[in-house]
Amino acid sequence: MIPVLSNVLTGKTNEHVIIDSRIGVPLHTRAVFPFLSLQKEAQKSGFDLRVASAFRAYDRQLVIWNEKAQGKRDILNYSGGSTLDYNQLNREEVLWAMLRWSSVPGASRHHWGTEVDIYDYNALNSPSSEALKLIPAEVEGEGSMAALHRWLDKLIDAKKAFGFFRPYEMDRGGVALEKWHLSYTPQSFLYDESYTYDFFVEQIEQSDIELKDVILQHSEKIFQTYMKNICPYPN
């Protein structure tokens, strides 16, 4: 694999992203205008669509991962409703619990700059709102972000979301349901196709990552269940 693509896939460069003042976070150069179009469309329906997280560099993902693996950050349970007792888990249990909500450094779609975690700023600032958590309860039923996602459901189903889709639209037994996670399909599809199992193993072998031996022991399952096990790309 050519070095430039390798670094983009693993978040070890930021040359593929820019910060547009109207968005405020680093986003892939090809995703900026489509997202601005989606933002403008949302505004017509009364939503102030904003980005909580987009591009995430390898070094940042490594810190998050290693601190969770060391028990320095909370690890959520399967449903995301509470935290687990780190001291009651063995190393394999820590790994599987982390993978439910966190990607292995170098294997996160957020490295690509094509992914955004979104929210409605208007809903966040209503009198009854709570701090943004990005958990399933926020986007379902009477959750603070549910109205935004009902609107997005229709837009995405009608293929009028300017190229964005939800890779974690449903719980497929790997990464938890994350309706707030949107992906810019025209670019993310190309990166996903380029990311192979052999490349994944090579990156882990060369990394300074906590739980490295356990990751390598279960590398094929991690690759298939947590990296490639996403909702189908739209046609």
N, C-alpha and C positions, 0 to 999 in steps of 0.2 A: 504494500500500500504506500502511496506517495506520502512523504512527511507532512505536507500541508493538510491533506485530508485526515491523516492520522491525528494531528493535533486538534483539528476542528471536532472530530468525533469524540475526543477525550477531554475537551475543554482546556487544553493546554495552550491555547491561543485565543485572542479576542479579535483577530483581524476580520472576522466574518460578521461582527456585530457593531451597531452604532447606537448612540443614545439620542433619540429625538426628544426635544423639549416637551412635545405634546404627550409623550408616553412616560418619559422620565426614567426608564430603565433600559439596559442594553438588550437589543433585539436584533435578530438577523436582518441584514440589509434588505433582503427580498421580502421580509415579513412586515416591514414597517408600514408601508402604504396600505396593504390589505387590512392590517389591524386598525389603522386610522379610519378606514372605510367602515369596518365593523363598529368601531366606537361611535361614528357619526350616525349609523343606523340605529344603534342602541339609544342614542340621545333622542331620536324621534319618538321613541316609545317610553320616554321618561326615565331611562337608566343612565347613570354616569359610570360607564364602563372603565375600569382601571385595572392596572396590573400590580399584583402583589409580589410576583417573582417571575423572572424570565431567564436570561442567560445566567448560568452559574459556572464559575471557573472550577477547574479541577482542584486547585488548592483549597478552595472554600468547601467543596464537597468532601474532600479528604478530612478536613478539620471536623466537620459535622459527623461524619462516619466514625472516625476514631474516638471522638468524645463519647458518642453513644456506646460504642463497643467497650469503652473503659468505664461506663457507668456514670459519666460526668454530665450527661444529658438524659432527659426522660425518653423512655421507649414506650410507645403506645401499645395497647393490647390489640387484638385482632380487629375489633370493631372501631377502634379509635376513641372509645368513650372514656377510657381511663388509662393510667400508666401501670406498667408492670414493675414488680420488685426485682431489680437487677440482681440482687444477692441470692435470689431463689432460682436463677436460671443458669444452666450450663452453657458452654460456648456455642454449641449448635442451636440451642433455644434462643440465645441472644441474636444469632445470625438471622434465623427465620423471622423473628419478631421485627428486626430492623428492616428486612427486605420488604415487609408489608407496606412500609411508609417511606423508606429511604433507598435510593439507588446506590449501587456500588460506585465509588469514585472512578471516573473514566468510562462509566457505562450509563450515565444519566442522560436522558433526552434533553434535559435543561442545558447541557454543554453545547448543544447545537444552536442555541439561540432561536430556535423555531417554536419553542414551547412557552406558553404564558399561563400563570395561575391568576385567574381574574376574579373581580368582585364588583359589586355595585356600591359606589361611594355614597350615593343617596341613602341606601338602606343601612349602611354602616353608621350613618350619622342621624338616624331617626331617634326620637326620645327613648324608645324601648330597646335600642340595639345594644349589643355587647361587642367586645373586642373581636376582631376577625380571627378565626381559628383555622379555617380551611379544613373542616371536618364534614362528614356526610350529613349530619343533622342540620347544618346551615343551608343546604341546598334542597332539602326535601320537605314535604308537608307545609308547615307554617314557618319554616326556617327563614332567617333574615334575607337569604339570597335565593330563595325558592322562586320568586317571581321572575327574577333575571333568567334563571335557568329554564323556566317554562317557556319564556320568550325565545331563548336560544334553541331549545328543543325543536321548535317549529322552523326556525331559520336553518338549522343544520339539516333537518329532515327534508326541507325544500331545496337543499343545496344552494342556499343563498347566503352562506356565512363567509363569503370571500376567501374560500380555500381552507378554512379552519374546521377541524373535527375534534372529537374527544377520543383519545386513545384508551382512556380508562372510563368509558361510558357505563360499563357494568363491571361487577366483580367476576373475574374469570379464573379465580383461584390463585392469582399471583399478587400483583399490586392491587391495593384496595381501590374501590370505586372513588374516582376523583373527577366529578363532573366539572369542577372549576378549572381543570387542566385542559387547555386547548392547544392544538398543534397545527402549524401551518403546513398543510399536506404537500404542496408541490415541492417543497424543499426537504421536509422531514422524511418523506418516502424515500428519497434518494440516499439520505444518510442511513436510514434504517437498512436499506438494501446493501449498503457498503459495509455494515457492521457484522462481521462474521464471528463464528465461535472461536476459531483459531486466533483471531485478533484479540478477542476478549481475554482468552487465557494468557496470551503474550503480555498484555497490559498488566494483568494481575501479578504475573511472575516478576515483572520489572518494578512493581510498586512497593511503597513502604506503607502498607495498609494493615490495620488491625484485623485479626481473624483470617489472615492470608491463607494459612494452611487449610482452614475449614472451607473457605471459598473455593480453593482449588480442588478440594476433595469432592465438592458438590457442584463443580463449575458447569457441567452440562445441564443440570436441573435448573440452576440459577439463570443460565442463558435462555433456556426455552420457556421457563415458567414466569420469569420476572422481566425479561427484556423483550422477547419476541411475542409473548402472549398478550397482545393488545387487541382492541376491537378492529375489525377490518377497515382498511383505508377506503374512503369513498371512491366510487368509479368516476 
